[in-house]
Amino acid sequence: MFSKACEYAIRASIFIAKNSFDGQRVSPKKISEEINSPQAFTAKILQALVKHNVINSVKGAYGGFEIEKENISNIKLSQIIEAIDGDSIFNGCGLGLEKCDEEHPCPMHDKFKFIRNGLKDMLENTNLEELALDLQKGSAFLKI
């Protein structure tokens, strides 16, 4: 459903949020280890998340990636997805057709529109805080 880059971006953002609750910054190496992502690929993803103001990058000896505690609850999954994959998941055709709308629907248009709208609602109403807290409590995992 999401690109591999987007999956890694979501995992990385959750991991960074969890550590930010504890006042800790995390290195790209630590992030890539925790989310099982190649380090160079993770670095590119983190740059995109910084560019779209999802996470912060702090340079120096005590640097790393973080999210300001007061912002964790304001960051929605939809922001992460748009930063990495754009908005095609919210607007695109279920069959990948260039032209698919109410006037010229694909065979799956009506059914996919229902699913897509539900997904959009979930992504716009799920924030990093709730996901990071599940991780922190041990009721959810990023790797086994």
Secondary structure, 3 states (H helix, E strand, C coil): CCCHHHHHHHHHHHHHHHHHHCCCCECHHHHHHHHCCCHHHHHHHHHHHHHCCCCEEECCCCCEEECCHHHHCCCEHHHHHHHHHCCHHHHCCCCCCCCCCCCCCCCCHHHHHHHHHHHHHHHHCCEHHHHHHHHHHCCCCCCC
